[in-house]
Amino acid sequence: LSVQYGEDVINKATTLMMNNPSLMINEIRKQTGLTQTAIERLRYTLKLGTPQEEHSKLQVKILKQFVKDNNLEVNPHGMTVDNISSKLGWSKQKLNTIQRENNIKIYYPVGRNIDYSSR
């Protein structure tokens, strides 16, 4: 690829992809002039998945770090699904899907903010 496109172009594309692995191929093409095939070869060489796979990996990493930072694995006074999804800017469905597919343990408080005194 370096011979065909030049070292500078390949270095620019490599930097773009490594700094933002979920950057779409069309955007890389606009910024570097590489063909889709060349970009896919470079992604393969760099051991990167598709932009969508890389975006999913990033979301899993974000959720795991959020859970760890807020001690949500065991905290009985943790956060609800609504709280977590709101803080991350995700829908509840997206949060639940990422959590379920990646087996991320979150302790959700049961009965929190419910007034039982009138019962």
C-alpha positions, 0 to 999 in steps of 0.5 A, a space after each residue: 500500500 505504501 508503494 501504491 499510495 505513498 507513505 504519508 497517506 498510509 501514515 495518515 490513514 493509520 493514525 485516523 483508524 488507530 485514534 478512532 477505530 469506529 470511523 466509517 470507511 467513507 470518512 477515511 476515503 474522504 480524508 485520505 483518498 484511499 479506496 475502500 479495498 485499500 482501507 479494508 486491507 489496512 484495517 486487516 493489517 492493523 487487526 481492526 474489525 469493521 467500524 461497527 465492531 469497533 464501535 460495539 467494543 468501545 460501548 462495552 468498554 465504556 459500560 464496564 468502566 462506568 460500572 467499575 467507577 460507580 461500584 455497581 456490581 455490588 452496591 445495594 444503593 446503586 443506580 436504576 436502569 433509567 439512571 445509568 442509561 440517562 448518564 450514558 446517553 443510551 436507551 434502556 434497551 441498548 443498555 440492557 442489550 450490551 449488558 446481557 450480550 457481554 455478561 456485565 454484572 450490575 446490581 440494580 436496587 430493588 424497590 428503591 424510591 418506593 414508599 411502603 408506609 401507606 401499605 
